Amino acid sequence: MTKIRLAAAILAAAALTACSTVEPGNPSAASPQGSASGSTSASKPTSGSAPSDQLSSCEILTEVAAEQDLENIQERTGGAASTDACNAENSKKKLSLGLSIYPTLALADYKPGPTSKISDTTVGTRKAKLVKEAASQLDCVIAIEISPTSRADVFAYSINSLDEACATAETLAKAVEPSLPKG
């Protein structure tokens, strides 16, 4: 049952990537990557001109993995060609997490789901949006402004509760924020 819920969470994360906006470019298949530890490193986006072009979401998640109890850090494929996205798990708390970097999508470009509850917030000194029930009743997204034309989305899904998902997303957002470039 846990594997089914984990699969549902990964599909929800992929849906979030797909519902932002259409990006120009030519999509191509990603090459398989992997390592003995279950971690991988994402390639960096090459399109767009926002400062987030130099970021790798998997590198950022790897930097905070120990303090956040992250495992199975893997590049997420699919979605917009310029999106840099990475998934991770916290098996102790049964959480699915993700970090997506959108070099050509602003904070204002975030497209909520039909039942989402959005509120303005900050992460560090950056503008952000807290999105409860972003794709399901048990997930939460913190969309963080990188620059006026780019953002990073931190995603958390909990099989236990929405409150746990949002608390985890907020904690992870605070952990990754210093690694995001200043816009």
C-alpha positions as a Python dict, from the first residue, in 0.01 Angstrom:
ca = {
    (1, 'M'): (0, 0, 0),
    (2, 'T'): (288, 235, 82),
    (3, 'K'): (438, 175, -264),
    (4, 'I'): (105, 267, -424),
    (5, 'R'): (88, 590, -224),
    (6, 'L'): (452, 668, -309),
    (7, 'A'): (377, 613, -677),
    (8, 'A'): (75, 844, -644),
    (9, 'A'): (295, 1110, -485),
    (10, 'I'): (551, 1087, -766),
    (11, 'L'): (272, 1117, -1022),
    (12, 'A'): (139, 1420, -834),
    (13, 'A'): (485, 1579, -842),
    (14, 'A'): (507, 1512, -1216),
    (15, 'A'): (164, 1669, -1261),
    (16, 'L'): (285, 1983, -1085),
    (17, 'T'): (570, 2007, -1332),
    (18, 'A'): (331, 1961, -1621),
    (19, 'C'): (76, 2223, -1516),
    (20, 'S'): (297, 2531, -1488),
    (21, 'T'): (311, 2649, -1850),
    (22, 'V'): (427, 2533, -2190),
    (23, 'E'): (796, 2594, -2254),
    (24, 'P'): (946, 2644, -2599),
    (25, 'G'): (1217, 2404, -2714),
    (26, 'N'): (1275, 2052, -2834),
    (27, 'P'): (1227, 1784, -2572),
    (28, 'S'): (1457, 1482, -2582),
    (29, 'A'): (1484, 1164, -2382),
    (30, 'A'): (1709, 1173, -2078),
    (31, 'S'): (1990, 923, -2049),
    (32, 'P'): (1960, 681, -1758),
    (33, 'Q'): (2163, 774, -1453),
    (34, 'G'): (2221, 599, -1126),
    (35, 'S'): (2465, 509, -852),
    (36, 'A'): (2507, 252, -579),
    (37, 'S'): (2375, 492, -316),
    (38, 'G'): (2056, 565, -509),
    (39, 'S'): (2152, 929, -567),
    (40, 'T'): (2197, 1093, -903),
    (41, 'S'): (2298, 1433, -1022),
    (42, 'A'): (2076, 1629, -1256),
    (43, 'S'): (2207, 1800, -1563),
    (44, 'K'): (2176, 2175, -1561),
    (45, 'P'): (1921, 2348, -1781),
    (46, 'T'): (2062, 2508, -2091),
    (47, 'S'): (1777, 2729, -2206),
    (48, 'G'): (1662, 3058, -2064),
    (49, 'S'): (1868, 3342, -1921),
    (50, 'A'): (1757, 3357, -1558),
    (51, 'P'): (2020, 3324, -1286),
    (52, 'S'): (1883, 2983, -1193),
    (53, 'D'): (2035, 2836, -1511),
    (54, 'Q'): (2343, 2735, -1311),
    (55, 'L'): (2153, 2538, -1048),
    (56, 'S'): (2109, 2165, -1022),
    (57, 'S'): (1815, 2064, -809),
    (58, 'C'): (1970, 1725, -728),
    (59, 'E'): (2295, 1889, -615),
    (60, 'I'): (2099, 2120, -384),
    (61, 'L'): (1899, 1830, -237),
    (62, 'T'): (2220, 1630, -192),
    (63, 'E'): (2372, 1922, 4),
    (64, 'V'): (2085, 1912, 257),
    (65, 'A'): (2023, 1535, 247),
    (66, 'A'): (2180, 1451, 585),
    (67, 'E'): (2002, 1722, 784),
    (68, 'Q'): (1667, 1652, 612),
    (69, 'D'): (1697, 1267, 615),
    (70, 'L'): (1667, 1253, 235),
    (71, 'E'): (1728, 932, 41),
    (72, 'N'): (1691, 809, -317),
    (73, 'I'): (1765, 1150, -467),
    (74, 'Q'): (1689, 1116, -838),
    (75, 'E'): (1646, 1344, -1135),
    (76, 'R'): (1283, 1375, -1245),
    (77, 'T'): (1240, 1360, -1619),
    (78, 'G'): (951, 1487, -1826),
    (79, 'G'): (780, 1821, -1802),
    (80, 'A'): (912, 2141, -1958),
    (81, 'A'): (1245, 2116, -2140),
    (82, 'S'): (1406, 2391, -1931),
    (83, 'T'): (1287, 2255, -1594),
    (84, 'D'): (1549, 2112, -1358),
    (85, 'A'): (1366, 1878, -1119),
    (86, 'C'): (1468, 1624, -858),
    (87, 'N'): (1277, 1388, -627),
    (88, 'A'): (1376, 1245, -290),
    (89, 'E'): (1225, 1039, -11),
    (90, 'N'): (1226, 1043, 367),
    (91, 'S'): (1143, 681, 443),
    (92, 'K'): (1143, 735, 821),
    (93, 'K'): (845, 971, 794),
    (94, 'K'): (708, 819, 470),
    (95, 'L'): (743, 1142, 274),
    (96, 'S'): (800, 1213, -94),
    (97, 'L'): (980, 1539, -166),
    (98, 'G'): (1093, 1735, -467),
    (99, 'L'): (1270, 2046, -586),
    (100, 'S'): (1192, 2195, -927),
    (101, 'I'): (1374, 2496, -1068),
    (102, 'Y'): (1200, 2698, -1338),
    (103, 'P'): (1449, 2939, -1499),
    (104, 'T'): (1182, 3099, -1719),
    (105, 'L'): (874, 3094, -1493),
    (106, 'A'): (811, 3366, -1237),
    (107, 'L'): (643, 3325, -901),
    (108, 'A'): (331, 3482, -1054),
    (109, 'D'): (327, 3206, -1319),
    (110, 'Y'): (246, 2936, -1061),
    (111, 'K'): (-77, 2760, -1164),
    (112, 'P'): (-264, 2614, -864),
    (113, 'G'): (-495, 2315, -880),
    (114, 'P'): (-872, 2365, -855),
    (115, 'T'): (-883, 2290, -480),
    (116, 'S'): (-549, 2449, -385),
    (117, 'K'): (-530, 2698, -100),
    (118, 'I'): (-263, 2965, -166),
    (119, 'S'): (-116, 3218, 72),
    (120, 'D'): (174, 3462, 42),
    (121, 'T'): (477, 3397, 261),
    (122, 'T'): (853, 3445, 264),
    (123, 'V'): (1145, 3205, 275),
    (124, 'G'): (1448, 3388, 408),
    (125, 'T'): (1419, 3728, 243),
    (126, 'R'): (1249, 3595, -70),
    (127, 'K'): (886, 3624, -172),
    (128, 'A'): (712, 3287, -177),
    (129, 'K'): (374, 3118, -198),
    (130, 'L'): (251, 2839, 27),
    (131, 'V'): (21, 2612, -173),
    (132, 'K'): (-176, 2360, 32),
    (133, 'E'): (-334, 2072, -158),
    (134, 'A'): (-131, 2158, -467),
    (135, 'A'): (-211, 1831, -645),
    (136, 'S'): (-375, 1616, -377),
    (137, 'Q'): (-522, 1646, -28),
    (138, 'L'): (-191, 1545, 133),
    (139, 'D'): (67, 1760, -44),
    (140, 'C'): (212, 2106, -16),
    (141, 'V'): (430, 2329, -236),
    (142, 'I'): (641, 2628, -141),
    (143, 'A'): (708, 2832, -458),
    (144, 'I'): (1011, 3057, -399),
    (145, 'E'): (1103, 3357, -613),
    (146, 'I'): (1459, 3336, -746),
    (147, 'S'): (1433, 3643, -969),
    (148, 'P'): (1148, 3836, -1132),
    (149, 'T'): (1149, 3573, -1408),
    (150, 'S'): (1239, 3250, -1226),
    (151, 'R'): (1134, 3040, -928),
    (152, 'A'): (1196, 2718, -739),
    (153, 'D'): (916, 2491, -616),
    (154, 'V'): (966, 2272, -309),
    (155, 'F'): (717, 1984, -295),
    (156, 'A'): (626, 1751, -7),
    (157, 'Y'): (370, 1469, 8),
    (158, 'S'): (288, 1286, 331),
    (159, 'I'): (77, 974, 367),
    (160, 'N'): (-2, 1094, 721),
    (161, 'S'): (-140, 1449, 695),
    (162, 'L'): (-148, 1777, 507),
    (163, 'D'): (1, 1952, 812),
    (164, 'E'): (304, 1719, 804),
    (165, 'A'): (347, 1776, 429),
    (166, 'C'): (336, 2156, 470),
    (167, 'A'): (569, 2157, 772),
    (168, 'T'): (816, 1941, 578),
    (169, 'A'): (792, 2160, 266),
    (170, 'E'): (857, 2471, 477),
    (171, 'T'): (1157, 2311, 650),
    (172, 'L'): (1303, 2191, 319),
    (173, 'A'): (1241, 2532, 156),
    (174, 'K'): (1437, 2703, 437),
    (175, 'A'): (1718, 2449, 394),
    (176, 'V'): (1753, 2493, 15),
    (177, 'E'): (1696, 2871, 3),
    (178, 'P'): (2061, 2968, 77),
    (179, 'S'): (2172, 2759, -224),
    (180, 'L'): (1945, 2951, -463),
    (181, 'P'): (2109, 3247, -640),
    (182, 'K'): (2014, 3597, -535),
    (183, 'G'): (1804, 3759, -808),
}
